[in-house]
Amino acid sequence: MFYLISYDISIDQRRLKVARLLEGYGQRVLESVFECDLEPAAYRQLRQKLNRLIKTDEGDRLRIYQLCNACRYHIEVIGEGPPPETSPDIYIF
C-alpha cells in the first residue's frame, strides 16, 4: 500500500529521529513529507516505531494518508522532486 506521511515536530532531536526512521521506509519528497510503499507487516512495524517516538503531549503532529494503487498514478509533481515512490516488482519462477 502507498502512504503519504507528514509530520510537524518542534524538538530538533526528535524530528531528526523521525526523519531517519522514515528514510528507512520510503523517500523524502518535501522537508517533512515522505512517500512510502509498504507491505502490511512493514507498515505495522513503522507505526509501532512512530508511536514510541511521537509525543503528542509535547505538540508533535503526524499525518498518514493511505492512498490506493490507482491514486498514486495521479500524483502531480510541480517543480523539482523525485517521482512517486514505487516498490520494484519481484517475480520468482
mmCIF file as gemmi writes it, N, C-alpha and C atoms, coordinates in Angstrom:
data_model
loop_
_atom_site.group_PDB
_atom_site.id
_atom_site.type_symbol
_atom_site.label_atom_id
_atom_site.label_alt_id
_atom_site.label_comp_id
_atom_site.label_asym_id
_atom_site.label_entity_id
_atom_site.label_seq_id
_atom_site.pdbx_PDB_ins_code
_atom_site.Cartn_x
_atom_site.Cartn_y
_atom_site.Cartn_z
_atom_site.occupancy
_atom_site.B_iso_or_equiv
_atom_site.pdbx_formal_charge
_atom_site.auth_seq_id
_atom_site.auth_asym_id
_atom_site.pdbx_PDB_model_num
ATOM 1 N N . MET Axp A 1 ? 0.849 -1.167 0 1 0 ? 1 A 1
ATOM 2 C CA . MET Axp A 1 ? 0 0 0 1 0 ? 1 A 1
ATOM 3 C C . MET Axp A 1 ? 0.901 1.24 0 1 0 ? 1 A 1
ATOM 4 N N . PHE Axp A 2 ? 0.382 2.29 -0.543 1 0 ? 2 A 1
ATOM 5 C CA . PHE Axp A 2 ? 1.14 3.538 -0.694 1 0 ? 2 A 1
ATOM 6 C C . PHE Axp A 2 ? 0.693 4.524 0.378 1 0 ? 2 A 1
ATOM 7 N N . TYR Axp A 3 ? 1.646 5.104 1.102 1 0 ? 3 A 1
ATOM 8 C CA . TYR Axp A 3 ? 1.344 6.022 2.191 1 0 ? 3 A 1
ATOM 9 C C . TYR Axp A 3 ? 2.072 7.35 1.989 1 0 ? 3 A 1
ATOM 10 N N . LEU Axp A 4 ? 1.391 8.419 2.313 1 0 ? 4 A 1
ATOM 11 C CA . LEU Axp A 4 ? 1.991 9.742 2.367 1 0 ? 4 A 1
ATOM 12 C C . LEU Axp A 4 ? 2.025 10.113 3.842 1 0 ? 4 A 1
ATOM 13 N N . ILE Axp A 5 ? 3.224 10.375 4.366 1 0 ? 5 A 1
ATOM 14 C CA . ILE Axp A 5 ? 3.397 10.644 5.794 1 0 ? 5 A 1
ATOM 15 C C . ILE Axp A 5 ? 4.026 12.011 5.963 1 0 ? 5 A 1
ATOM 16 N N . SER Axp A 6 ? 3.376 12.848 6.781 1 0 ? 6 A 1
ATOM 17 C CA . SER Axp A 6 ? 3.916 14.178 7.058 1 0 ? 6 A 1
ATOM 18 C C . SER Axp A 6 ? 3.938 14.388 8.568 1 0 ? 6 A 1
ATOM 19 N N . TYR Axp A 7 ? 4.834 15.254 8.996 1 0 ? 7 A 1
ATOM 20 C CA . TYR Axp A 7 ? 4.951 15.495 10.429 1 0 ? 7 A 1
ATOM 21 C C . TYR Axp A 7 ? 5.328 16.943 10.691 1 0 ? 7 A 1
ATOM 22 N N . ASP Axp A 8 ? 5.019 17.367 11.9 1 0 ? 8 A 1
ATOM 23 C CA . ASP Axp A 8 ? 5.39 18.686 12.403 1 0 ? 8 A 1
ATOM 24 C C . ASP Axp A 8 ? 5.869 18.464 13.833 1 0 ? 8 A 1
ATOM 25 N N . ILE Axp A 9 ? 7.165 18.534 14.024 1 0 ? 9 A 1
ATOM 26 C CA . ILE Axp A 9 ? 7.782 18.257 15.324 1 0 ? 9 A 1
ATOM 27 C C . ILE Axp A 9 ? 8.747 19.392 15.627 1 0 ? 9 A 1
ATOM 28 N N . SER Axp A 10 ? 8.548 20.054 16.759 1 0 ? 10 A 1
ATOM 29 C CA . SER Axp A 10 ? 9.36 21.235 17.07 1 0 ? 10 A 1
ATOM 30 C C . SER Axp A 10 ? 10.709 20.906 17.719 1 0 ? 10 A 1
ATOM 31 N N . ILE Axp A 11 ? 10.835 19.758 18.34 1 0 ? 11 A 1
ATOM 32 C CA . ILE Axp A 11 ? 12.08 19.374 19.007 1 0 ? 11 A 1
ATOM 33 C C . ILE Axp A 11 ? 13.035 18.795 17.959 1 0 ? 11 A 1
ATOM 34 N N . ASP Axp A 12 ? 14.161 19.467 17.732 1 0 ? 12 A 1
ATOM 35 C CA . ASP Axp A 12 ? 15.093 19.081 16.668 1 0 ? 12 A 1
ATOM 36 C C . ASP Axp A 12 ? 15.536 17.623 16.744 1 0 ? 12 A 1
ATOM 37 N N . GLN Axp A 13 ? 15.939 17.176 17.92 1 0 ? 13 A 1
ATOM 38 C CA . GLN Axp A 13 ? 16.466 15.822 18.072 1 0 ? 13 A 1
ATOM 39 C C . GLN Axp A 13 ? 15.404 14.771 17.716 1 0 ? 13 A 1
ATOM 40 N N . ARG Axp A 14 ? 14.184 14.983 18.178 1 0 ? 14 A 1
ATOM 41 C CA . ARG Axp A 14 ? 13.107 14.033 17.895 1 0 ? 14 A 1
ATOM 42 C C . ARG Axp A 14 ? 12.719 14.087 16.409 1 0 ? 14 A 1
ATOM 43 N N . ARG Axp A 15 ? 12.68 15.289 15.842 1 0 ? 15 A 1
ATOM 44 C CA . ARG Axp A 15 ? 12.364 15.442 14.419 1 0 ? 15 A 1
ATOM 45 C C . ARG Axp A 15 ? 13.391 14.697 13.567 1 0 ? 15 A 1
ATOM 46 N N . LEU Axp A 16 ? 14.662 14.773 13.93 1 0 ? 16 A 1
ATOM 47 C CA . LEU Axp A 16 ? 15.711 14.066 13.206 1 0 ? 16 A 1
ATOM 48 C C . LEU Axp A 16 ? 15.532 12.55 13.318 1 0 ? 16 A 1
ATOM 49 N N . LYS Axp A 17 ? 15.153 12.062 14.5 1 0 ? 17 A 1
ATOM 50 C CA . LYS Axp A 17 ? 14.921 10.623 14.678 1 0 ? 17 A 1
ATOM 51 C C . LYS Axp A 17 ? 13.77 10.133 13.808 1 0 ? 17 A 1
ATOM 52 N N . VAL Axp A 18 ? 12.699 10.923 13.74 1 0 ? 18 A 1
ATOM 53 C CA . VAL Axp A 18 ? 11.557 10.546 12.915 1 0 ? 18 A 1
ATOM 54 C C . VAL Axp A 18 ? 11.959 10.539 11.439 1 0 ? 18 A 1
ATOM 55 N N . ALA Axp A 19 ? 12.69 11.558 11.008 1 0 ? 19 A 1
ATOM 56 C CA . ALA Axp A 19 ? 13.134 11.631 9.616 1 0 ? 19 A 1
ATOM 57 C C . ALA Axp A 19 ? 14.025 10.436 9.263 1 0 ? 19 A 1
ATOM 58 N N . ARG Axp A 20 ? 14.952 10.097 10.134 1 0 ? 20 A 1
ATOM 59 C CA . ARG Axp A 20 ? 15.844 8.95 9.876 1 0 ? 20 A 1
ATOM 60 C C . ARG Axp A 20 ? 15.057 7.65 9.811 1 0 ? 20 A 1
ATOM 61 N N . LEU Axp A 21 ? 14.076 7.516 10.697 1 0 ? 21 A 1
ATOM 62 C CA . LEU Axp A 21 ? 13.234 6.326 10.684 1 0 ? 21 A 1
ATOM 63 C C . LEU Axp A 21 ? 12.494 6.221 9.348 1 0 ? 21 A 1
ATOM 64 N N . LEU Axp A 22 ? 11.863 7.314 8.935 1 0 ? 22 A 1
ATOM 65 C CA . LEU Axp A 22 ? 11.096 7.303 7.694 1 0 ? 22 A 1
ATOM 66 C C . LEU Axp A 22 ? 11.977 7.088 6.467 1 0 ? 22 A 1
ATOM 67 N N . GLU Axp A 23 ? 13.215 7.563 6.505 1 0 ? 23 A 1
ATOM 68 C CA . GLU Axp A 23 ? 14.133 7.338 5.379 1 0 ? 23 A 1
ATOM 69 C C . GLU Axp A 23 ? 14.379 5.849 5.151 1 0 ? 23 A 1
ATOM 70 N N . GLY Axp A 24 ? 14.233 5.054 6.193 1 0 ? 24 A 1
ATOM 71 C CA . GLY Axp A 24 ? 14.396 3.611 6.071 1 0 ? 24 A 1
ATOM 72 C C . GLY Axp A 24 ? 13.18 2.914 5.491 1 0 ? 24 A 1
ATOM 73 N N . TYR Axp A 25 ? 12.081 3.644 5.345 1 0 ? 25 A 1
ATOM 74 C CA . TYR Axp A 25 ? 10.841 3.043 4.856 1 0 ? 25 A 1
ATOM 75 C C . TYR Axp A 25 ? 10.349 3.648 3.541 1 0 ? 25 A 1
ATOM 76 N N . GLY Axp A 26 ? 10.893 4.786 3.153 1 0 ? 26 A 1
ATOM 77 C CA . GLY Axp A 26 ? 10.41 5.435 1.941 1 0 ? 26 A 1
ATOM 78 C C . GLY Axp A 26 ? 11.354 6.537 1.514 1 0 ? 26 A 1
ATOM 79 N N . GLN Axp A 27 ? 10.828 7.475 0.739 1 0 ? 27 A 1
ATOM 80 C CA . GLN Axp A 27 ? 11.667 8.572 0.264 1 0 ? 27 A 1
ATOM 81 C C . GLN Axp A 27 ? 11.079 9.919 0.687 1 0 ? 27 A 1
ATOM 82 N N . ARG Axp A 28 ? 11.977 10.82 1.028 1 0 ? 28 A 1
ATOM 83 C CA . ARG Axp A 28 ? 11.584 12.181 1.372 1 0 ? 28 A 1
ATOM 84 C C . ARG Axp A 28 ? 11.251 12.91 0.076 1 0 ? 28 A 1
ATOM 85 N N . VAL Axp A 29 ? 10.065 13.53 0.045 1 0 ? 29 A 1
ATOM 86 C CA . VAL Axp A 29 ? 9.671 14.283 -1.141 1 0 ? 29 A 1
ATOM 87 C C . VAL Axp A 29 ? 9.582 15.779 -0.86 1 0 ? 29 A 1
ATOM 88 N N . LEU Axp A 30 ? 9.397 16.151 0.375 1 0 ? 30 A 1
ATOM 89 C CA . LEU Axp A 30 ? 9.462 17.534 0.848 1 0 ? 30 A 1
ATOM 90 C C . LEU Axp A 30 ? 10.132 17.496 2.216 1 0 ? 30 A 1
ATOM 91 N N . GLU Axp A 31 ? 10.375 18.651 2.79 1 0 ? 31 A 1
ATOM 92 C CA . GLU Axp A 31 ? 11.135 18.718 4.038 1 0 ? 31 A 1
ATOM 93 C C . GLU Axp A 31 ? 10.603 17.762 5.122 1 0 ? 31 A 1
ATOM 94 N N . SER Axp A 32 ? 9.31 17.748 5.34 1 0 ? 32 A 1
ATOM 95 C CA . SER Axp A 32 ? 8.727 16.89 6.377 1 0 ? 32 A 1
ATOM 96 C C . SER Axp A 32 ? 7.654 15.973 5.801 1 0 ? 32 A 1
ATOM 97 N N . VAL Axp A 33 ? 7.848 15.528 4.578 1 0 ? 33 A 1
ATOM 98 C CA . VAL Axp A 33 ? 6.868 14.673 3.897 1 0 ? 33 A 1
ATOM 99 C C . VAL Axp A 33 ? 7.59 13.506 3.237 1 0 ? 33 A 1
ATOM 100 N N . PHE Axp A 34 ? 7.074 12.313 3.485 1 0 ? 34 A 1
ATOM 101 C CA . PHE Axp A 34 ? 7.645 11.095 2.917 1 0 ? 34 A 1
ATOM 102 C C . PHE Axp A 34 ? 6.576 10.304 2.181 1 0 ? 34 A 1
ATOM 103 N N . GLU Axp A 35 ? 6.997 9.619 1.125 1 0 ? 35 A 1
ATOM 104 C CA . GLU Axp A 35 ? 6.157 8.654 0.427 1 0 ? 35 A 1
ATOM 105 C C . GLU Axp A 35 ? 6.737 7.277 0.709 1 0 ? 35 A 1
ATOM 106 N N . CYS Axp A 36 ? 5.859 6.358 1.09 1 0 ? 36 A 1
ATOM 107 C CA . CYS Axp A 36 ? 6.306 5.011 1.439 1 0 ? 36 A 1
ATOM 108 C C . CYS Axp A 36 ? 5.396 3.985 0.78 1 0 ? 36 A 1
ATOM 109 N N . ASP Axp A 37 ? 5.985 3.029 0.103 1 0 ? 37 A 1
ATOM 110 C CA . ASP Axp A 37 ? 5.261 1.917 -0.495 1 0 ? 37 A 1
ATOM 111 C C . ASP Axp A 37 ? 5.547 0.708 0.38 1 0 ? 37 A 1
ATOM 112 N N . LEU Axp A 38 ? 4.566 0.309 1.201 1 0 ? 38 A 1
ATOM 113 C CA . LEU Axp A 38 ? 4.831 -0.679 2.251 1 0 ? 38 A 1
ATOM 114 C C . LEU Axp A 38 ? 3.863 -1.848 2.215 1 0 ? 38 A 1
ATOM 115 N N . GLU Axp A 39 ? 4.389 -3.009 2.516 1 0 ? 39 A 1
ATOM 116 C CA . GLU Axp A 39 ? 3.567 -4.185 2.766 1 0 ? 39 A 1
ATOM 117 C C . GLU Axp A 39 ? 2.934 -4.011 4.15 1 0 ? 39 A 1
ATOM 118 N N . PRO Axp A 40 ? 1.831 -4.708 4.439 1 0 ? 40 A 1
ATOM 119 C CA . PRO Axp A 40 ? 1.164 -4.543 5.735 1 0 ? 40 A 1
ATOM 120 C C . PRO Axp A 40 ? 2.08 -4.75 6.941 1 0 ? 40 A 1
ATOM 121 N N . ALA Axp A 41 ? 2.949 -5.751 6.905 1 0 ? 41 A 1
ATOM 122 C CA . ALA Axp A 41 ? 3.831 -6.008 8.051 1 0 ? 41 A 1
ATOM 123 C C . ALA Axp A 41 ? 4.813 -4.857 8.261 1 0 ? 41 A 1
ATOM 124 N N . ALA Axp A 42 ? 5.349 -4.313 7.193 1 0 ? 42 A 1
ATOM 125 C CA . ALA Axp A 42 ? 6.281 -3.187 7.304 1 0 ? 42 A 1
ATOM 126 C C . ALA Axp A 42 ? 5.559 -1.953 7.827 1 0 ? 42 A 1
ATOM 127 N N . TYR Axp A 43 ? 4.322 -1.747 7.394 1 0 ? 43 A 1
ATOM 128 C CA . TYR Axp A 43 ? 3.551 -0.602 7.894 1 0 ? 43 A 1
ATOM 129 C C . TYR Axp A 43 ? 3.299 -0.742 9.391 1 0 ? 43 A 1
ATOM 130 N N . ARG Axp A 44 ? 2.904 -1.929 9.835 1 0 ? 44 A 1
ATOM 131 C CA . ARG Axp A 44 ? 2.672 -2.143 11.275 1 0 ? 44 A 1
ATOM 132 C C . ARG Axp A 44 ? 3.943 -1.875 12.071 1 0 ? 44 A 1
ATOM 133 N N . GLN Axp A 45 ? 5.077 -2.332 11.565 1 0 ? 45 A 1
ATOM 134 C CA . GLN Axp A 45 ? 6.358 -2.117 12.239 1 0 ? 45 A 1
ATOM 135 C C . GLN Axp A 45 ? 6.676 -0.622 12.31 1 0 ? 45 A 1
ATOM 136 N N . LEU Axp A 46 ? 6.472 0.084 11.212 1 0 ? 46 A 1
ATOM 137 C CA . LEU Axp A 46 ? 6.709 1.525 11.194 1 0 ? 46 A 1
ATOM 138 C C . LEU Axp A 46 ? 5.807 2.242 12.186 1 0 ? 46 A 1
ATOM 139 N N . ARG Axp A 47 ? 4.523 1.89 12.227 1 0 ? 47 A 1
ATOM 140 C CA . ARG Axp A 47 ? 3.586 2.541 13.155 1 0 ? 47 A 1
ATOM 141 C C . ARG Axp A 47 ? 4.017 2.329 14.602 1 0 ? 47 A 1
ATOM 142 N N . GLN Axp A 48 ? 4.465 1.135 14.94 1 0 ? 48 A 1
ATOM 143 C CA . GLN Axp A 48 ? 4.914 0.865 16.304 1 0 ? 48 A 1
ATOM 144 C C . GLN Axp A 48 ? 6.097 1.764 16.665 1 0 ? 48 A 1
ATOM 145 N N . LYS Axp A 49 ? 7.031 1.9 15.737 1 0 ? 49 A 1
ATOM 146 C CA . LYS Axp A 49 ? 8.207 2.731 15.992 1 0 ? 49 A 1
ATOM 147 C C . LYS Axp A 49 ? 7.816 4.203 16.093 1 0 ? 49 A 1
ATOM 148 N N . LEU Axp A 50 ? 6.919 4.649 15.229 1 0 ? 50 A 1
ATOM 149 C CA . LEU Axp A 50 ? 6.463 6.041 15.292 1 0 ? 50 A 1
ATOM 150 C C . LEU Axp A 50 ? 5.724 6.314 16.598 1 0 ? 50 A 1
ATOM 151 N N . ASN Axp A 51 ? 4.915 5.357 17.038 1 0 ? 51 A 1
ATOM 152 C CA . ASN Axp A 51 ? 4.185 5.529 18.296 1 0 ? 51 A 1
ATOM 153 C C . ASN Axp A 51 ? 5.136 5.757 19.466 1 0 ? 51 A 1
ATOM 154 N N . ARG Axp A 52 ? 6.301 5.133 19.421 1 0 ? 52 A 1
ATOM 155 C CA . ARG Axp A 52 ? 7.277 5.306 20.501 1 0 ? 52 A 1
ATOM 156 C C . ARG Axp A 52 ? 7.983 6.668 20.42 1 0 ? 52 A 1
ATOM 157 N N . LEU Axp A 53 ? 8.093 7.225 19.213 1 0 ? 53 A 1
ATOM 158 C CA . LEU Axp A 53 ? 8.817 8.488 19.038 1 0 ? 53 A 1
ATOM 159 C C . LEU Axp A 53 ? 7.944 9.734 19.191 1 0 ? 53 A 1
ATOM 160 N N . ILE Axp A 54 ? 6.731 9.682 18.686 1 0 ? 54 A 1
ATOM 161 C CA . ILE Axp A 54 ? 5.864 10.858 18.649 1 0 ? 54 A 1
ATOM 162 C C . ILE Axp A 54 ? 5.334 11.174 20.043 1 0 ? 54 A 1
ATOM 163 N N . LYS Axp A 55 ? 5.448 12.44 20.422 1 0 ? 55 A 1
ATOM 164 C CA . LYS Axp A 55 ? 4.978 12.911 21.732 1 0 ? 55 A 1
ATOM 165 C C . LYS Axp A 55 ? 3.879 13.95 21.514 1 0 ? 55 A 1
ATOM 166 N N . THR Axp A 56 ? 2.636 13.481 21.432 1 0 ? 56 A 1
ATOM 167 C CA . THR Axp A 56 ? 1.528 14.404 21.174 1 0 ? 56 A 1
ATOM 168 C C . THR Axp A 56 ? 1.332 15.39 22.321 1 0 ? 56 A 1
ATOM 169 N N . ASP Axp A 57 ? 1.675 14.957 23.538 1 0 ? 57 A 1
ATOM 170 C CA . ASP Axp A 57 ? 1.537 15.861 24.685 1 0 ? 57 A 1
ATOM 171 C C . ASP Axp A 57 ? 2.553 17.005 24.644 1 0 ? 57 A 1
ATOM 172 N N . GLU Axp A 58 ? 3.553 16.903 23.759 1 0 ? 58 A 1
ATOM 173 C CA . GLU Axp A 58 ? 4.54 17.965 23.585 1 0 ? 58 A 1
ATOM 174 C C . GLU Axp A 58 ? 4.334 18.706 22.26 1 0 ? 58 A 1
ATOM 175 N N . GLY Axp A 59 ? 3.195 18.447 21.613 1 0 ? 59 A 1
ATOM 176 C CA . GLY Axp A 59 ? 2.854 19.183 20.411 1 0 ? 59 A 1
ATOM 177 C C . GLY Axp A 59 ? 3.216 18.53 19.089 1 0 ? 59 A 1
ATOM 178 N N . ASP Axp A 60 ? 3.771 17.313 19.121 1 0 ? 60 A 1
ATOM 179 C CA . ASP Axp A 60 ? 4.101 16.63 17.871 1 0 ? 60 A 1
ATOM 180 C C . ASP Axp A 60 ? 2.818 16.314 17.106 1 0 ? 60 A 1
ATOM 181 N N . ARG Axp A 61 ? 2.921 16.438 15.782 1 0 ? 61 A 1
ATOM 182 C CA . ARG Axp A 61 ? 1.791 16.101 14.915 1 0 ? 61 A 1
ATOM 183 C C . ARG Axp A 61 ? 2.292 15.236 13.764 1 0 ? 61 A 1
ATOM 184 N N . LEU Axp A 62 ? 1.51 14.214 13.456 1 0 ? 62 A 1
ATOM 185 C CA . LEU Axp A 62 ? 1.859 13.28 12.396 1 0 ? 62 A 1
ATOM 186 C C . LEU Axp A 62 ? 0.581 12.967 11.626 1 0 ? 62 A 1
ATOM 187 N N . ARG Axp A 63 ? 0.673 12.963 10.307 1 0 ? 63 A 1
ATOM 188 C CA . ARG Axp A 63 ? -0.463 12.59 9.464 1 0 ? 63 A 1
ATOM 189 C C . ARG Axp A 63 ? -0.014 11.509 8.509 1 0 ? 63 A 1
ATOM 190 N N . ILE Axp A 64 ? -0.857 10.481 8.373 1 0 ? 64 A 1
ATOM 191 C CA . ILE Axp A 64 ? -0.587 9.384 7.46 1 0 ? 64 A 1
ATOM 192 C C . ILE Axp A 64 ? -1.8 9.241 6.552 1 0 ? 64 A 1
ATOM 193 N N . TYR Axp A 65 ? -1.551 9.373 5.261 1 0 ? 65 A 1
ATOM 194 C CA . TYR Axp A 65 ? -2.6 9.213 4.262 1 0 ? 65 A 1
ATOM 195 C C . TYR Axp A 65 ? -2.336 7.917 3.51 1 0 ? 65 A 1
ATOM 196 N N . GLN Axp A 66 ? -3.32 7.026 3.533 1 0 ? 66 A 1
ATOM 197 C CA . GLN Axp A 66 ? -3.216 5.786 2.775 1 0 ? 66 A 1
ATOM 198 C C . GLN Axp A 66 ? -3.857 6.031 1.413 1 0 ? 66 A 1
ATOM 199 N N . LEU Axp A 67 ? -3.096 5.801 0.356 1 0 ? 67 A 1
ATOM 200 C CA . LEU Axp A 67 ? -3.586 6.031 -0.997 1 0 ? 67 A 1
ATOM 201 C C . LEU Axp A 67 ? -3.732 4.704 -1.732 1 0 ? 67 A 1
ATOM 202 N N . CYS Axp A 68 ? -4.794 4.585 -2.49 1 0 ? 68 A 1
ATOM 203 C CA . CYS Axp A 68 ? -4.998 3.356 -3.259 1 0 ? 68 A 1
ATOM 204 C C . CYS Axp A 68 ? -3.974 3.292 -4.394 1 0 ? 68 A 1
ATOM 205 N N . ASN Axp A 69 ? -3.793 2.112 -4.956 1 0 ? 69 A 1
ATOM 206 C CA . ASN Axp A 69 ? -2.811 1.947 -6.027 1 0 ? 69 A 1
ATOM 207 C C . ASN Axp A 69 ? -3.116 2.835 -7.22 1 0 ? 69 A 1
ATOM 208 N N . ALA Axp A 70 ? -4.39 2.992 -7.548 1 0 ? 70 A 1
ATOM 209 C CA . ALA Axp A 70 ? -4.75 3.845 -8.686 1 0 ? 70 A 1
ATOM 210 C C . ALA Axp A 70 ? -4.43 5.309 -8.387 1 0 ? 70 A 1
ATOM 211 N N . CYS Axp A 71 ? -4.566 5.733 -7.146 1 0 ? 71 A 1
ATOM 212 C CA . CYS Axp A 71 ? -4.337 7.135 -6.771 1 0 ? 71 A 1
ATOM 213 C C . CYS Axp A 71 ? -2.881 7.549 -6.976 1 0 ? 71 A 1
ATOM 214 N N . ARG Axp A 72 ? -1.957 6.651 -6.74 1 0 ? 72 A 1
ATOM 215 C CA . ARG Axp A 72 ? -0.542 7.003 -6.836 1 0 ? 72 A 1
ATOM 216 C C . ARG Axp A 72 ? -0.158 7.445 -8.236 1 0 ? 72 A 1
ATOM 217 N N . TYR Axp A 73 ? -0.882 6.973 -9.232 1 0 ? 73 A 1
ATOM 218 C CA . TYR Axp A 73 ? -0.561 7.327 -10.606 1 0 ? 73 A 1
ATOM 219 C C . TYR Axp A 73 ? -1.15 8.685 -11.014 1 0 ? 73 A 1
ATOM 220 N N . HIS Axp A 74 ? -1.861 9.313 -10.085 1 0 ? 74 A 1
ATOM 221 C CA . HIS Axp A 74 ? -2.432 10.639 -10.337 1 0 ? 74 A 1
ATOM 222 C C . HIS Axp A 74 ? -1.719 11.722 -9.535 1 0 ? 74 A 1
ATOM 223 N N . ILE Axp A 75 ? -0.576 11.406 -8.974 1 0 ? 75 A 1
ATOM 224 C CA . ILE Axp A 75 ? 0.201 12.394 -8.228 1 0 ? 75 A 1
ATOM 225 C C . ILE Axp A 75 ? 0.891 13.316 -9.215 1 0 ? 75 A 1
ATOM 226 N N . GLU Axp A 76 ? 0.739 14.598 -9.004 1 0 ? 76 A 1
ATOM 227 C CA . GLU Axp A 76 ? 1.419 15.582 -9.843 1 0 ? 76 A 1
ATOM 228 C C . GLU Axp A 76 ? 2.604 16.148 -9.071 1 0 ? 76 A 1
ATOM 229 N N . VAL Axp A 77 ? 3.716 16.264 -9.732 1 0 ? 77 A 1
ATOM 230 C CA . VAL Axp A 77 ? 4.9 16.884 -9.141 1 0 ? 77 A 1
ATOM 231 C C . VAL Axp A 77 ? 5.176 18.154 -9.932 1 0 ? 77 A 1
ATOM 232 N N . ILE Axp A 78 ? 5.071 19.276 -9.248 1 0 ? 78 A 1
ATOM 233 C CA . ILE Axp A 78 ? 5.342 20.566 -9.879 1 0 ? 78 A 1
ATOM 234 C C . ILE Axp A 78 ? 6.605 21.119 -9.247 1 0 ? 78 A 1
ATOM 235 N N . GLY Axp A 79 ? 7.582 21.418 -10.052 1 0 ? 79 A 1
ATOM 236 C CA . GLY Axp A 79 ? 8.878 21.843 -9.526 1 0 ? 79 A 1
ATOM 237 C C . GLY Axp A 79 ? 9.778 20.639 -9.385 1 0 ? 79 A 1
ATOM 238 N N . GLU Axp A 80 ? 10.865 20.83 -8.678 1 0 ? 80 A 1
ATOM 239 C CA . GLU Axp A 80 ? 11.835 19.75 -8.508 1 0 ? 80 A 1
ATOM 240 C C . GLU Axp A 80 ? 11.341 18.74 -7.489 1 0 ? 80 A 1
ATOM 241 N N . GLY Axp A 81 ? 11.764 17.528 -7.665 1 0 ? 81 A 1
ATOM 242 C CA . GLY Axp A 81 ? 11.425 16.494 -6.706 1 0 ? 81 A 1
ATOM 243 C C . GLY Axp A 81 ? 11.445 15.131 -7.354 1 0 ? 81 A 1
ATOM 244 N N . PRO Axp A 82 ? 11.59 14.108 -6.533 1 0 ? 82 A 1
ATOM 245 C CA . PRO Axp A 82 ? 11.637 12.749 -7.071 1 0 ? 82 A 1
ATOM 246 C C . PRO Axp A 82 ? 10.254 12.299 -7.524 1 0 ? 82 A 1
ATOM 247 N N . PRO Axp A 83 ? 10.195 11.334 -8.437 1 0 ? 83 A 1
ATOM 248 C CA . PRO Axp A 83 ? 8.896 10.77 -8.81 1 0 ? 83 A 1
ATOM 249 C C . PRO Axp A 83 ? 8.336 9.983 -7.629 1 0 ? 83 A 1
ATOM 250 N N . PRO Axp A 84 ? 7.04 9.679 -7.624 1 0 ? 84 A 1
ATOM 251 C CA . PRO Axp A 84 ? 6.455 8.922 -6.518 1 0 ? 84 A 1
ATOM 252 C C . PRO Axp A 84 ? 7.182 7.612 -6.262 1 0 ? 84 A 1
ATOM 253 N N . GLU Axp A 85 ? 7.292 7.261 -4.998 1 0 ? 85 A 1
ATOM 254 C CA . GLU Axp A 85 ? 7.954 6.034 -4.551 1 0 ? 85 A 1
ATOM 255 C C . GLU Axp A 85 ? 7.233 4.823 -5.108 1 0 ? 85 A 1
ATOM 256 N N . THR Axp A 86 ? 7.987 3.861 -5.627 1 0 ? 86 A 1
ATOM 257 C CA . THR Axp A 86 ? 7.401 2.598 -6.072 1 0 ? 86 A 1
ATOM 258 C C . THR Axp A 86 ? 8.321 1.465 -5.663 1 0 ? 86 A 1
ATOM 259 N N . SER Axp A 87 ? 7.699 0.383 -5.266 1 0 ? 87 A 1
ATOM 260 C CA . SER Axp A 87 ? 8.474 -0.828 -4.958 1 0 ? 87 A 1
ATOM 261 C C . SER Axp A 87 ? 8.695 -1.594 -6.24 1 0 ? 87 A 1
ATOM 262 N N . PRO Axp A 88 ? 9.868 -2.173 -6.39 1 0 ? 88 A 1
ATOM 263 C CA . PRO Axp A 88 ? 10.112 -2.964 -7.604 1 0 ? 88 A 1
ATOM 264 C C . PRO Axp A 88 ? 9.262 -4.226 -7.584 1 0 ? 88 A 1
ATOM 265 N N . ASP Axp A 89 ? 8.797 -4.622 -8.75 1 0 ? 89 A 1
ATOM 266 C CA . ASP Axp A 89 ? 8.08 -5.888 -8.861 1 0 ? 89 A 1
ATOM 267 C C . ASP Axp A 89 ? 9.097 -7.021 -8.826 1 0 ? 89 A 1
ATOM 268 N N . ILE Axp A 90 ? 8.795 -8.04 -8.054 1 0 ? 90 A 1
ATOM 269 C CA . ILE Axp A 90 ? 9.699 -9.183 -7.938 1 0 ? 90 A 1
ATOM 270 C C . ILE Axp A 90 ? 8.956 -10.432 -8.385 1 0 ? 90 A 1
ATOM 271 N N . TYR Axp A 91 ? 9.56 -11.158 -9.294 1 0 ? 91 A 1
ATOM 272 C CA . TYR Axp A 91 ? 8.968 -12.377 -9.811 1 0 ? 91 A 1
ATOM 273 C C . TYR Axp A 91 ? 9.878 -13.551 -9.485 1 0 ? 91 A 1
ATOM 274 N N . ILE Axp A 92 ? 9.298 -14.588 -8.92 1 0 ? 92 A 1
ATOM 275 C CA . ILE Axp A 92 ? 10.061 -15.812 -8.602 1 0 ? 92 A 1
ATOM 276 C C . ILE Axp A 92 ? 9.443 -16.946 -9.399 1 0 ? 92 A 1
ATOM 277 N N . PHE Axp A 93 ? 10.265 -17.608 -10.194 1 0 ? 93 A 1
ATOM 278 C CA . PHE Axp A 93 ? 9.784 -18.712 -11.027 1 0 ? 93 A 1
ATOM 279 C C . PHE Axp A 93 ? 10.275 -20.02 -10.508 1 0 ? 93 A 1
